């Protein structure tokens, strides 16, 4: 199991107000072992997961293991509408993080089917509604962004009327049967119906594409950088 399962366990404990030490005793873990596993991104054994689901039957196993669905089982939520409302408010703050490596995965993520599954969730205080977050690859926006950073985005609809010039965007372009995926600043072009894609890194030249070639556009609202794993 991945470290994401450990983070979801901690999220459940925080939601229920259960102390980590009490949780460790309940599921047969040694004192401080869960906190150590969480801190160092370790894994948790199948036997411990089975014990957790046995001791805490209100936990949704799909959510715990895969991050899908609600944190709590449906029967628990249906019997406790106040608990459901509390959970809804908390989960709305969680931003799904996707690990996208190909343009095909971009199409899956932003298409009607939205087939991509998040690899994790993050929460950023005082940020307005977002649709998701992606890991940055490459150095075209360095030093503002570097590989491994996380960018948080909001998808833009009706893009011709909603582009804010000078802002940074995630952009999927299909032009002359070629697919491109960029993180760039958008600026107006002198050519009608064209857009300039501008990098932060001076080693990357500015390029232009027709507005109609932009198939996906998402405004980058925030970025997160992890400087150390210690």
C-alpha positions as CSV (number, residue, x, y, z in Angstrom):
1,X,0.0,0.0,0.0
2,X,1.2,3.5,-0.7
3,X,1.8,6.3,1.7
4,X,-1.4,7.9,0.5
5,X,-3.3,5.2,2.6
6,X,-1.4,6.4,5.7
7,X,-2.4,10.0,4.9
8,X,-6.0,9.0,4.6
9,X,-5.9,7.1,7.9
10,X,-4.6,10.4,9.5
11,X,-7.4,12.3,7.8
12,X,-9.9,9.9,9.2
13,X,-8.4,10.2,12.7
14,X,-8.5,14.0,12.5
15,X,-12.1,13.9,11.3
16,X,-13.2,11.6,14.1
17,X,-11.1,13.4,16.8
18,X,-9.2,10.1,17.6
19,X,-5.7,10.5,19.1
20,X,-2.9,8.7,17.2
21,X,-1.8,7.0,20.4
22,X,-5.3,5.7,21.0
23,X,-5.5,4.5,17.4
24,X,-2.2,2.7,17.7
25,X,-3.3,0.8,20.8
26,X,-6.7,-0.1,19.2
27,X,-5.2,-1.7,16.1
28,X,-2.2,-3.3,17.8
29,X,0.6,-1.0,16.7
30,X,3.5,-0.1,18.9
31,X,3.6,3.4,20.4
32,X,4.8,6.0,17.9
33,X,5.0,3.5,15.0
34,X,2.1,5.1,13.0
35,X,3.5,8.6,13.3
36,X,6.9,7.3,12.2
37,X,5.5,5.5,9.2
38,X,3.5,8.6,8.2
39,X,6.6,10.9,8.6
40,X,8.9,8.7,6.5
41,X,6.4,7.7,3.8
42,X,6.5,4.1,4.8
43,X,3.9,1.4,4.0
44,X,1.4,-0.3,6.2
45,X,0.9,-4.1,6.2
46,X,-2.2,-5.8,5.0
47,X,-2.8,-7.3,8.4
48,X,-2.9,-3.9,10.0
49,X,-5.3,-2.6,7.3
50,X,-7.6,-5.5,7.9
51,X,-7.5,-4.7,11.6
52,X,-8.2,-1.0,11.0
53,X,-11.3,-1.9,8.9
54,X,-12.4,-4.3,11.6
55,X,-12.0,-1.8,14.5
56,X,-13.4,1.1,12.6
57,X,-16.3,-0.3,10.5
58,X,-17.6,3.1,9.5
59,X,-14.5,3.6,7.2
60,X,-15.2,3.1,3.5
61,X,-12.6,0.5,2.4
62,X,-12.6,1.9,-1.2
63,X,-11.8,5.3,0.1
64,X,-9.1,4.1,2.5
65,X,-7.3,1.9,0.0
66,X,-7.9,3.7,-3.3
67,X,-9.1,7.2,-2.4
68,X,-12.4,6.7,-4.2
69,X,-15.8,7.6,-2.7
70,X,-16.6,9.1,0.6
71,X,-14.5,8.6,3.7
72,X,-17.4,7.0,5.6
73,X,-19.7,4.1,4.6
74,X,-23.1,5.1,3.0
75,X,-25.2,3.6,5.8
76,X,-23.3,5.7,8.4
77,X,-23.8,8.8,6.4
78,X,-27.5,8.1,5.7
79,X,-28.2,7.7,9.4
80,X,-26.3,10.8,10.3
81,X,-27.2,13.8,8.0
82,X,-25.2,16.2,10.2
83,X,-22.1,14.0,9.9
84,X,-22.6,13.9,6.1
85,X,-22.8,17.7,5.9
86,X,-19.6,18.0,8.0
87,X,-17.8,15.5,5.8
88,X,-19.0,17.3,2.6
89,X,-17.6,20.6,3.8
90,X,-14.2,19.0,4.6
91,X,-13.9,17.0,1.4
92,X,-14.7,20.1,-0.7
93,X,-11.4,21.6,0.7
94,X,-9.4,18.6,-0.6
95,X,-7.8,19.2,-4.0
96,X,-7.1,16.0,-6.1
97,X,-3.5,15.7,-7.3
98,X,-2.9,13.9,-10.7
99,X,0.3,12.5,-12.0
100,X,0.1,13.2,-15.8
101,X,2.9,12.2,-18.2
102,X,1.2,12.1,-21.6
103,X,-1.2,14.2,-23.7
104,X,-3.5,11.1,-23.7
105,X,-3.7,11.3,-20.0
106,X,-4.5,15.1,-20.3
107,X,-7.4,14.2,-22.6
108,X,-8.6,11.6,-20.1
109,X,-8.4,14.1,-17.2
110,X,-10.1,17.0,-18.9
111,X,-12.5,15.1,-21.1
112,X,-16.1,14.3,-20.4
113,X,-15.3,10.9,-18.9
114,X,-12.6,12.2,-16.5
115,X,-11.0,8.8,-16.3
116,X,-7.8,9.7,-14.5
117,X,-7.7,8.9,-10.8
118,X,-5.9,11.2,-8.3
119,X,-2.7,9.9,-6.7
120,X,-3.2,12.1,-3.6
121,X,-5.0,15.1,-2.2
122,X,-3.8,18.4,-0.9
123,X,-5.4,21.2,1.0
124,X,-4.5,24.9,0.6
125,X,-6.0,27.5,3.0
126,X,-7.9,30.5,1.7
127,X,-8.0,29.4,-1.9
128,X,-11.2,29.7,-4.0
129,X,-12.7,26.7,-5.8
130,X,-10.2,24.6,-7.9
131,X,-10.6,21.6,-10.1
132,X,-7.4,19.8,-9.4
133,X,-3.6,19.8,-9.2
134,X,-0.8,18.4,-11.4
135,X,2.9,17.7,-10.9
136,X,5.2,19.9,-13.0
137,X,7.6,18.3,-15.4
138,X,10.4,20.1,-17.3
139,X,12.0,23.5,-16.7
140,X,10.3,25.8,-19.1
141,X,8.9,27.9,-16.2
142,X,12.1,27.8,-14.1
143,X,12.8,29.4,-11.6
144,X,9.1,30.2,-11.0
145,X,8.3,26.4,-11.3
146,X,10.6,23.4,-11.3
147,X,10.1,19.7,-11.9
148,X,8.3,18.1,-9.0
149,X,6.4,21.2,-8.0
150,X,2.6,21.0,-7.8
151,X,0.4,23.5,-9.6
152,X,-3.3,23.9,-8.7
153,X,-5.7,24.8,-11.5
154,X,-9.2,25.9,-12.4
155,X,-10.5,24.8,-15.8
156,X,-11.5,27.7,-18.1
157,X,-14.6,27.4,-20.3
158,X,-15.5,29.7,-23.2
159,X,-11.8,30.5,-23.4
160,X,-12.0,33.3,-26.0
161,X,-13.9,35.5,-23.5
162,X,-12.2,34.3,-20.3
163,X,-8.5,34.5,-20.9
164,X,-6.7,36.8,-18.5
165,X,-3.7,38.0,-20.4
166,X,-0.4,37.7,-18.6
167,X,-1.6,34.9,-16.3
168,X,-0.1,31.4,-16.2
169,X,-2.1,28.5,-17.6
170,X,-2.1,24.7,-18.3
171,X,-2.7,24.4,-22.0
172,X,-3.4,21.5,-24.3
173,X,-3.0,22.3,-28.0
174,X,-3.8,20.3,-31.0
175,X,-2.4,21.9,-34.2
176,X,-1.8,20.3,-37.6
177,X,-2.4,16.8,-36.0
178,X,0.3,17.5,-33.4
179,X,-0.4,17.5,-29.7
180,X,1.3,19.8,-27.2
181,X,0.9,20.3,-23.5
182,X,2.3,23.5,-22.0
183,X,2.5,25.5,-18.8
184,X,3.0,29.0,-20.0
185,X,2.0,32.6,-19.6
186,X,-0.5,33.7,-22.3
187,X,-0.1,37.0,-24.0
188,X,-2.0,38.6,-26.9
189,X,-0.4,38.2,-30.3
190,X,-0.2,40.9,-33.0
191,X,-1.7,38.3,-35.3
192,X,-5.5,38.2,-35.1
193,X,-6.9,35.1,-33.4
194,X,-3.5,33.9,-32.3
195,X,-2.0,33.6,-28.8
196,X,1.6,33.9,-27.6
197,X,2.9,31.1,-25.2
198,X,5.6,32.7,-23.1
199,X,8.1,30.8,-20.9
200,X,9.7,32.1,-17.7
201,X,13.0,30.3,-18.6
202,X,14.8,32.5,-21.2
203,X,16.2,29.4,-22.9
204,X,12.7,28.7,-24.3
205,X,11.4,30.8,-27.1
206,X,8.0,32.3,-27.3
207,X,5.6,30.4,-29.7
208,X,2.3,31.3,-31.2
209,X,-0.8,29.1,-31.9
210,X,-4.3,29.9,-33.1
211,X,-6.8,30.3,-30.3
212,X,-9.0,27.6,-32.0
213,X,-6.1,25.1,-31.5
214,X,-6.4,25.3,-27.7
215,X,-8.5,22.3,-26.6
216,X,-8.0,22.6,-22.9
217,X,-7.2,25.7,-20.8
218,X,-6.8,25.9,-17.0
219,X,-5.8,28.8,-14.9
220,X,-3.0,28.1,-12.5
221,X,-4.1,29.5,-9.2
222,X,-1.3,28.3,-6.9
223,X,1.9,26.3,-6.7
224,X,3.4,24.1,-4.1
225,X,7.1,23.3,-3.8
226,X,8.5,20.5,-1.5
227,X,12.1,21.4,-0.8
228,X,13.1,18.3,1.2
229,X,11.8,14.9,2.1
230,X,13.4,15.0,5.5
